[in-house]
Amino acid sequence: MARLIWSQPALFDLEEIVEYIALDSPSAASRYLREVFRAVVRLKRYPNSGRQPEELPATPYREVIVPPCRIFYRAEADAVFILHVMRSERLLRSFLLEQRDHDL
Protein backbone atom coordinates (compact mmCIF):
# COMPACT_ATOMS: atom_id res chain seq x y z
CA MET A 1 0.00 0.00 0.00
CA ALA A 2 1.35 3.42 -0.96
CA ARG A 3 1.84 6.31 1.47
CA LEU A 4 -0.08 9.54 0.83
CA ILE A 5 2.04 12.66 0.96
CA TRP A 6 0.30 16.03 0.68
CA SER A 7 2.38 18.93 -0.61
CA GLN A 8 2.08 22.27 1.17
CA PRO A 9 0.59 23.93 -1.95
CA ALA A 10 -2.08 21.21 -2.18
CA LEU A 11 -3.03 21.62 1.47
CA PHE A 12 -3.16 25.40 1.04
CA ASP A 13 -5.34 25.04 -2.09
CA LEU A 14 -7.74 22.73 -0.29
CA GLU A 15 -7.89 24.97 2.77
CA GLU A 16 -8.82 27.99 0.63
CA ILE A 17 -11.56 26.07 -1.16
CA VAL A 18 -13.04 24.66 2.06
CA GLU A 19 -12.94 28.09 3.73
CA TYR A 20 -14.82 29.57 0.77
CA ILE A 21 -17.51 26.88 0.97
CA ALA A 22 -17.74 27.44 4.75
CA LEU A 23 -18.71 31.08 4.20
CA ASP A 24 -22.13 29.84 3.07
CA SER A 25 -22.31 26.52 4.85
CA PRO A 26 -19.86 25.16 7.41
CA SER A 27 -21.54 21.76 7.28
CA ALA A 28 -21.18 21.60 3.48
CA ALA A 29 -17.51 22.52 3.85
CA SER A 30 -17.02 19.70 6.33
CA ARG A 31 -18.80 17.22 4.05
CA TYR A 32 -16.71 18.32 1.09
CA LEU A 33 -13.46 17.91 3.03
CA ARG A 34 -14.47 14.37 4.03
CA GLU A 35 -15.35 13.60 0.41
CA VAL A 36 -11.94 14.80 -0.79
CA PHE A 37 -10.07 12.74 1.79
CA ARG A 38 -12.21 9.68 0.98
CA ALA A 39 -11.39 10.03 -2.74
CA VAL A 40 -7.68 10.54 -2.09
CA VAL A 41 -7.28 7.71 0.44
CA ARG A 42 -8.39 5.31 -2.31
CA LEU A 43 -5.08 6.14 -4.03
CA LYS A 44 -3.20 4.27 -1.30
CA ARG A 45 -4.48 0.99 -2.76
CA TYR A 46 -5.07 2.07 -6.35
CA PRO A 47 -2.50 4.77 -7.13
CA ASN A 48 -3.16 4.73 -10.86
CA SER A 49 -6.94 4.86 -10.58
CA GLY A 50 -7.10 8.57 -11.38
CA ARG A 51 -7.27 9.69 -14.96
CA GLN A 52 -4.50 11.38 -16.89
CA PRO A 53 -5.28 15.11 -17.28
CA GLU A 54 -5.96 15.86 -20.94
CA GLU A 55 -3.78 18.98 -20.66
CA LEU A 56 -0.80 16.88 -19.50
CA PRO A 57 -0.52 13.93 -21.88
CA ALA A 58 2.51 11.66 -21.63
CA THR A 59 3.37 12.85 -18.12
CA PRO A 60 3.39 10.98 -14.80
CA TYR A 61 0.61 13.21 -13.45
CA ARG A 62 -2.91 12.00 -12.78
CA GLU A 63 -6.04 13.55 -11.33
CA VAL A 64 -9.03 12.68 -9.22
CA ILE A 65 -12.20 14.70 -9.68
CA VAL A 66 -14.23 15.69 -6.63
CA PRO A 67 -16.59 18.33 -8.03
CA PRO A 68 -16.03 21.19 -8.20
CA CYS A 69 -12.31 20.41 -7.91
CA ARG A 70 -9.52 18.53 -9.60
CA ILE A 71 -6.88 16.93 -7.37
CA PHE A 72 -3.55 16.44 -9.14
CA TYR A 73 -1.07 13.83 -8.00
CA ARG A 74 1.93 11.74 -9.02
CA ALA A 75 2.35 8.11 -8.01
CA GLU A 76 5.76 6.57 -7.39
CA ALA A 77 6.81 3.13 -6.19
CA ASP A 78 5.59 3.42 -2.60
CA ALA A 79 4.12 6.91 -2.39
CA VAL A 80 1.40 9.09 -3.87
CA PHE A 81 2.22 12.80 -3.87
CA ILE A 82 -0.82 15.10 -3.82
CA LEU A 83 0.44 18.17 -5.67
CA HIS A 84 -2.40 20.63 -6.30
CA VAL A 85 -6.12 21.08 -5.80
CA MET A 86 -7.90 23.48 -8.12
CA ARG A 87 -11.43 24.38 -9.07
CA SER A 88 -12.50 22.64 -12.28
CA GLU A 89 -13.42 25.81 -14.12
CA ARG A 90 -9.90 27.22 -13.86
CA LEU A 91 -7.67 26.58 -16.83
CA LEU A 92 -4.78 24.34 -15.83
CA ARG A 93 -2.18 26.15 -17.94
CA SER A 94 -3.05 29.53 -16.42
CA PHE A 95 -3.10 28.00 -12.95
CA LEU A 96 0.36 26.49 -13.35
CA LEU A 97 1.79 29.72 -14.74
CA GLU A 98 0.34 31.66 -11.78
CA GLN A 99 1.93 29.17 -9.39
CA ARG A 100 5.29 29.43 -11.16
CA ASP A 101 5.23 33.23 -11.04
CA HIS A 102 4.25 33.14 -7.36
CA ASP A 103 7.15 30.81 -6.54
CA LEU A 104 9.74 33.02 -8.27
Secondary structure as the mmCIF struct_conf table of DSSP 4:
data_model
#
loop_
_struct_conf.conf_type_id
_struct_conf.id
_struct_conf.beg_label_comp_id
_struct_conf.beg_label_asym_id
_struct_conf.beg_label_seq_id
_struct_conf.end_label_comp_id
_struct_conf.end_label_asym_id
_struct_conf.end_label_seq_id
HELX_LH_PP_P HELX_LH_PP_P1 ALA A 2 ALA A 2
STRN STRN1 ARG A 3 TRP A 6
HELX_RH_AL_P HELX_RH_AL_P1 GLN A 8 ASP A 24
HELX_RH_AL_P HELX_RH_AL_P2 PRO A 26 VAL A 41
HELX_RH_3T_P HELX_RH_3T_P1 ARG A 42 LYS A 44
TURN_TY1_P TURN_TY1_P1 ARG A 45 ARG A 45
TURN_TY1_P TURN_TY1_P2 PRO A 47 ASN A 48
BEND BEND1 GLY A 50 GLY A 50
STRN STRN2 ARG A 51 ARG A 51
HELX_LH_PP_P HELX_LH_PP_P2 GLN A 52 PRO A 53
TURN_TY1_P TURN_TY1_P3 GLU A 54 GLU A 55
BEND BEND2 LEU A 56 LEU A 56
TURN_TY1_P TURN_TY1_P4 PRO A 57 ALA A 58
BEND BEND3 THR A 59 PRO A 60
STRN STRN3 TYR A 61 VAL A 66
TURN_TY1_P TURN_TY1_P5 PRO A 67 PRO A 68
STRN STRN4 CYS A 69 ALA A 75
BEND BEND4 ALA A 77 ASP A 78
STRN STRN5 ALA A 79 ARG A 87
TURN_TY1_P TURN_TY1_P6 SER A 88 GLU A 89
BEND BEND5 ARG A 90 ARG A 90
HELX_RH_AL_P HELX_RH_AL_P3 LEU A 92 ASP A 103
#
